[in-house]
């Protein structure tokens, strides 16, 4: 094994051989493209469990890169990694030729989509109907690609710009796959009382075929809202890390490192939200996932009421 191949905001990736990688999902949490000093307990396991769940349910649309949920036989963790902390946060995956764009799909006006619409009436080059409100459901899900920034924020681009980057055929295949993945995920989550407001997919080529890679429909890559708490014009309560962003906004932080210290109650509430999202969407108990710890007592998990800024 060649050791560490890449380290991101959340994941550390190790090369197994020329065709295989080992992804270890940490409990690191980022907001506004800055990694917080305090980890969110079991967050990495929730993201891994979510991804495994969705890849089981999307294999008919495209292959996934996941080979297994354990390290390869004989793999020794590098210094500084506790082997006892690995269960439940490891994915053995096939190496892919990754597309140089984020495949974002939006079903509701939130985040940068709302900001663009409020300013111009458009979304990634699409002219939208006048009079839409913040958090309102779009007439149809819209594919809004973005560049992958090595630092700072990803930059939204038009579909025409994506075509220039990867070619018309591949761009078209990626757009249709991302839209179909979103529709399926949103439909299943909707049956369980969760709105998937938007999400992003990482797609790549494996043996010349478009494949689903990295995390899939997780609270880190998506906005999850409880359907009972959604009201167009407002900001719905979130099962993702939006409440963490809201708390950071309330501090007046300028969004440059170092970030403010997260209070223990914000960390606990965020951990609870991740677990709640997993259990509600999948119908499974997170306690059954390898390595999972019991939830902290008193963790604030949103249901159908806005949690408010802390």
NORKA-V537832 format. One record per residue. N is the residue number from 1. PHI is phi in degrees with one decimal (NA if undefined). OMEGA is omega in degrees with one decimal (none if undefined). Layout:
n=N phi=PHI omega=OMEGA
n=N phi=PHI omega=OMEGA
//
This chain:
n=1 phi=NA omega=-174.4
n=2 phi=-92.7 omega=178.0
n=3 phi=88.3 omega=-174.0
n=4 phi=-63.1 omega=178.9
n=5 phi=-98.2 omega=-179.7
n=6 phi=-163.4 omega=177.1
n=7 phi=-137.4 omega=-179.3
n=8 phi=-109.6 omega=-179.4
n=9 phi=-65.2 omega=-176.0
n=10 phi=-122.4 omega=-171.6
n=11 phi=-108.7 omega=169.7
n=12 phi=-112.2 omega=-173.7
n=13 phi=-118.9 omega=-178.7
n=14 phi=-115.3 omega=178.4
n=15 phi=-84.4 omega=176.1
n=16 phi=-90.9 omega=174.3
n=17 phi=-154.2 omega=-175.4
n=18 phi=-62.4 omega=-174.4
n=19 phi=-112.9 omega=-170.1
n=20 phi=-133.5 omega=178.0
n=21 phi=-126.0 omega=173.2
n=22 phi=-116.2 omega=179.5
n=23 phi=-102.8 omega=177.4
n=24 phi=-113.8 omega=-176.0
n=25 phi=-94.5 omega=-175.5
n=26 phi=-83.8 omega=175.2
n=27 phi=-95.6 omega=176.9
n=28 phi=-64.2 omega=178.3
n=29 phi=-131.4 omega=178.8
n=30 phi=-119.3 omega=173.7
n=31 phi=-147.6 omega=-177.4
n=32 phi=54.8 omega=177.5
n=33 phi=65.3 omega=175.3
n=34 phi=-122.3 omega=179.7
n=35 phi=-81.9 omega=178.4
n=36 phi=-72.9 omega=178.7
n=37 phi=-73.5 omega=-175.1
n=38 phi=-96.6 omega=175.6
n=39 phi=-76.0 omega=175.1
n=40 phi=-104.6 omega=-172.7
n=41 phi=-53.3 omega=176.4
n=42 phi=67.5 omega=178.8
n=43 phi=-58.0 omega=-179.6
n=44 phi=-62.3 omega=178.3
n=45 phi=-68.9 omega=178.0
n=46 phi=-61.6 omega=-179.2
n=47 phi=-63.0 omega=179.2
n=48 phi=-67.2 omega=179.5
n=49 phi=-63.6 omega=178.1
n=50 phi=-59.7 omega=-177.2
n=51 phi=-61.5 omega=177.6
n=52 phi=-59.7 omega=179.8
n=53 phi=-59.0 omega=-175.8
n=54 phi=-71.7 omega=179.2
n=55 phi=-65.1 omega=175.0
n=56 phi=-63.0 omega=-171.8
n=57 phi=-103.9 omega=-178.6
n=58 phi=-127.6 omega=-176.6
n=59 phi=-62.6 omega=178.0
n=60 phi=-77.5 omega=179.1
n=61 phi=-86.9 omega=179.5
n=62 phi=-167.9 omega=176.3
n=63 phi=-68.1 omega=171.6
n=64 phi=-101.3 omega=-178.6
n=65 phi=-86.3 omega=-173.0
n=66 phi=-73.3 omega=175.5
n=67 phi=-104.7 omega=-177.9
n=68 phi=-174.6 omega=-175.4
n=69 phi=-113.8 omega=177.2
n=70 phi=-137.8 omega=175.6
n=71 phi=-64.0 omega=176.8
n=72 phi=-65.5 omega=-179.8
n=73 phi=-57.3 omega=177.6
n=74 phi=86.5 omega=-179.1
n=75 phi=-74.2 omega=179.3
n=76 phi=-105.2 omega=178.5
n=77 phi=-58.1 omega=178.0
n=78 phi=-67.1 omega=178.3
n=79 phi=-54.6 omega=178.6
n=80 phi=94.3 omega=179.3
n=81 phi=-105.3 omega=178.6
n=82 phi=-80.6 omega=-179.7
n=83 phi=-57.3 omega=-179.6
n=84 phi=-70.3 omega=179.3
n=85 phi=-94.2 omega=-175.5
n=86 phi=-80.8 omega=-177.0
n=87 phi=-53.5 omega=176.5
n=88 phi=87.8 omega=-178.5
n=89 phi=-124.5 omega=-175.6
n=90 phi=-112.8 omega=171.0
n=91 phi=-129.4 omega=171.6
n=92 phi=-89.0 omega=-170.9
n=93 phi=-132.9 omega=172.7
n=94 phi=-80.3 omega=176.2
n=95 phi=-69.5 omega=-180.0
n=96 phi=-127.3 omega=171.0
n=97 phi=-87.4 omega=-169.2
n=98 phi=-75.8 omega=173.2
n=99 phi=-68.1 omega=-177.1
n=100 phi=-83.1 omega=179.8
n=101 phi=-136.8 omega=169.1
n=102 phi=-83.6 omega=179.4
n=103 phi=-96.4 omega=-174.0
n=104 phi=-95.4 omega=174.3
n=105 phi=-126.0 omega=-178.3
n=106 phi=-120.5 omega=176.1
n=107 phi=-107.6 omega=-177.4
n=108 phi=-140.3 omega=-179.7
n=109 phi=-85.1 omega=-179.2
n=110 phi=-147.8 omega=176.3
n=111 phi=60.1 omega=-177.1
n=112 phi=-67.5 omega=177.3
n=113 phi=-65.4 omega=177.6
n=114 phi=-65.0 omega=-179.1
n=115 phi=-60.7 omega=179.7
n=116 phi=-66.6 omega=-178.3
n=117 phi=-63.2 omega=-179.4
n=118 phi=-62.2 omega=-177.7
n=119 phi=-86.9 omega=-170.0
n=120 phi=-128.4 omega=-175.5
n=121 phi=78.8 omega=-178.5
n=122 phi=-122.5 omega=173.7
n=123 phi=-144.5 omega=179.0
n=124 phi=51.4 omega=177.8
n=125 phi=90.4 omega=178.2
n=126 phi=-92.3 omega=172.9
n=127 phi=-79.3 omega=-178.1
n=128 phi=-102.6 omega=176.9
n=129 phi=-58.6 omega=177.8
n=130 phi=-73.1 omega=171.8
n=131 phi=85.0 omega=176.0
n=132 phi=-69.0 omega=-179.0
n=133 phi=-104.7 omega=176.6
n=134 phi=-56.9 omega=179.3
n=135 phi=72.3 omega=-178.8
n=136 phi=-73.9 omega=177.1
n=137 phi=-71.0 omega=178.1
n=138 phi=-76.2 omega=178.5
n=139 phi=-54.7 omega=175.6
n=140 phi=-146.3 omega=174.3
n=141 phi=-57.2 omega=-177.3
n=142 phi=-120.6 omega=175.9
n=143 phi=-84.1 omega=-176.8
n=144 phi=-130.6 omega=-176.4
n=145 phi=-65.5 omega=178.2
n=146 phi=-143.6 omega=175.2
n=147 phi=-74.4 omega=176.0
n=148 phi=-93.8 omega=-179.3
n=149 phi=-84.1 omega=176.2
n=150 phi=-73.3 omega=174.0
n=151 phi=-151.4 omega=-179.1
n=152 phi=77.0 omega=-174.2
n=153 phi=-83.0 omega=167.5
n=154 phi=-64.2 omega=-176.6
n=155 phi=-114.1 omega=177.4
n=156 phi=-64.2 omega=177.6
n=157 phi=-130.5 omega=176.5
n=158 phi=-84.8 omega=176.5
n=159 phi=-62.5 omega=178.6
n=160 phi=-60.7 omega=177.2
n=161 phi=-67.6 omega=176.6
n=162 phi=-64.9 omega=177.7
n=163 phi=-58.1 omega=177.9
n=164 phi=-62.5 omega=-175.7
n=165 phi=-79.1 omega=-172.5
n=166 phi=-123.3 omega=-177.9
n=167 phi=97.0 omega=-173.7
n=168 phi=-65.2 omega=-176.8
n=169 phi=-64.9 omega=-178.0
n=170 phi=-67.6 omega=177.9
n=171 phi=-61.1 omega=179.4
n=172 phi=-64.5 omega=178.5
n=173 phi=-64.1 omega=-179.4
n=174 phi=-65.7 omega=179.5
n=175 phi=-62.2 omega=-177.8
n=176 phi=-66.1 omega=178.8
n=177 phi=-65.8 omega=-179.4
n=178 phi=-61.7 omega=178.9
n=179 phi=-64.5 omega=-179.5
n=180 phi=-69.1 omega=176.1
n=181 phi=-62.1 omega=178.9
n=182 phi=-62.7 omega=-178.1
n=183 phi=-58.6 omega=-179.1
n=184 phi=-66.9 omega=179.5
n=185 phi=-63.6 omega=-179.2
n=186 phi=-64.9 omega=-179.4
n=187 phi=-66.7 omega=-179.2
n=188 phi=-66.3 omega=179.5
n=189 phi=-62.2 omega=-180.0
n=190 phi=-61.9 omega=176.9
n=191 phi=-64.1 omega=-176.2
n=192 phi=-111.9 omega=172.1
n=193 phi=81.7 omega=-179.0
n=194 phi=-121.7 omega=172.1
n=195 phi=-92.0 omega=170.3
n=196 phi=-94.6 omega=-174.7
n=197 phi=-69.5 omega=176.4
n=198 phi=-162.0 omega=179.6
n=199 phi=-161.4 omega=175.3
n=200 phi=-130.5 omega=179.8
n=201 phi=-119.0 omega=170.7
n=202 phi=-105.7 omega=-179.7
n=203 phi=-117.7 omega=178.6
n=204 phi=-152.1 omega=-179.8
n=205 phi=-101.5 omega=173.1
n=206 phi=-124.2 omega=-175.8
n=207 phi=53.5 omega=176.3
n=208 phi=78.9 omega=-178.0
n=209 phi=-114.8 omega=179.6
n=210 phi=-64.7 omega=-176.0
n=211 phi=-131.1 omega=179.0
n=212 phi=-90.1 omega=-173.7
n=213 phi=-127.0 omega=175.7
n=214 phi=61.5 omega=-177.7
n=215 phi=-86.5 omega=-174.9
n=216 phi=-132.4 omega=173.9
n=217 phi=48.4 omega=177.5
n=218 phi=-105.0 omega=175.5
n=219 phi=-65.7 omega=175.8
n=220 phi=-82.5 omega=-175.6
n=221 phi=-102.6 omega=-173.4
n=222 phi=-142.5 omega=166.7
n=223 phi=-104.2 omega=176.6
n=224 phi=-107.7 omega=176.5
n=225 phi=-122.6 omega=171.0
n=226 phi=-70.3 omega=-174.3
n=227 phi=-61.6 omega=179.1
n=228 phi=-71.5 omega=-179.5
n=229 phi=-104.7 omega=-177.0
n=230 phi=-87.7 omega=178.6
n=231 phi=-146.3 omega=-178.8
n=232 phi=-52.9 omega=-178.1
n=233 phi=105.8 omega=179.6
n=234 phi=-114.4 omega=176.7
n=235 phi=-113.4 omega=-176.8
n=236 phi=-65.5 omega=170.6
n=237 phi=-61.8 omega=-171.4
n=238 phi=-125.4 omega=169.9
n=239 phi=-94.6 omega=177.9
n=240 phi=-95.1 omega=-177.0
n=241 phi=-92.9 omega=177.1
n=242 phi=-58.1 omega=176.7
n=243 phi=-59.3 omega=174.7
n=244 phi=-64.4 omega=176.9
n=245 phi=-61.9 omega=-179.3
n=246 phi=-61.9 omega=179.4
n=247 phi=-64.8 omega=179.3
n=248 phi=-62.0 omega=177.8
n=249 phi=-60.2 omega=-176.0
n=250 phi=-68.9 omega=-178.6
n=251 phi=-84.4 omega=-175.5
n=252 phi=82.2 omega=178.6
n=253 phi=-57.5 omega=-176.1
n=254 phi=-86.4 omega=174.7
n=255 phi=68.2 omega=171.6
n=256 phi=-120.1 omega=-179.9
n=257 phi=-62.3 omega=-1.2
n=258 phi=-85.3 omega=177.9
n=259 phi=-78.1 omega=174.9
n=260 phi=-67.8 omega=177.3
n=261 phi=-70.7 omega=-179.6
n=262 phi=-78.8 omega=175.9
n=263 phi=-65.0 omega=-179.7
n=264 phi=-55.7 omega=-178.5
n=265 phi=-69.7 omega=176.9
n=266 phi=-69.4 omega=177.5
n=267 phi=-62.1 omega=-178.8
n=268 phi=-64.7 omega=179.8
n=269 phi=-65.1 omega=178.8
n=270 phi=-64.9 omega=177.1
n=271 phi=-59.3 omega=179.5
n=272 phi=-62.9 omega=-179.7
n=273 phi=-67.0 omega=178.5
n=274 phi=-61.8 omega=-179.5
n=275 phi=-64.1 omega=179.1
n=276 phi=-59.7 omega=178.7
n=277 phi=-60.1 omega=-179.3
n=278 phi=-60.5 omega=-175.4
n=279 phi=-68.7 omega=-179.3
n=280 phi=-71.5 omega=-177.4
n=281 phi=-73.0 omega=-173.2
n=282 phi=-88.3 omega=-173.6
n=283 phi=74.4 omega=-179.6
n=284 phi=-108.4 omega=174.7
n=285 phi=-87.4 omega=178.6
n=286 phi=-64.5 omega=179.3
n=287 phi=-60.3 omega=179.8
n=288 phi=-84.5 omega=-178.7
n=289 phi=-78.3 omega=-178.4
n=290 phi=-54.2 omega=175.7
n=291 phi=81.0 omega=-175.6
n=292 phi=-64.7 omega=177.0
n=293 phi=-101.0 omega=175.3
n=294 phi=-60.4 omega=178.8
n=295 phi=-63.9 omega=178.2
n=296 phi=-64.4 omega=179.8
n=297 phi=-62.3 omega=174.7
n=298 phi=81.5 omega=179.7
n=299 phi=-60.9 omega=-177.8
n=300 phi=-85.1 omega=177.9
n=301 phi=-110.0 omega=-178.8
n=302 phi=-72.3 omega=171.6
n=303 phi=-120.6 omega=179.5
n=304 phi=-120.7 omega=178.3
n=305 phi=-124.9 omega=-178.1
n=306 phi=-65.3 omega=-178.3
n=307 phi=-74.8 omega=-179.3
n=308 phi=79.2 omega=178.6
n=309 phi=-76.2 omega=178.3
n=310 phi=-105.3 omega=none
//
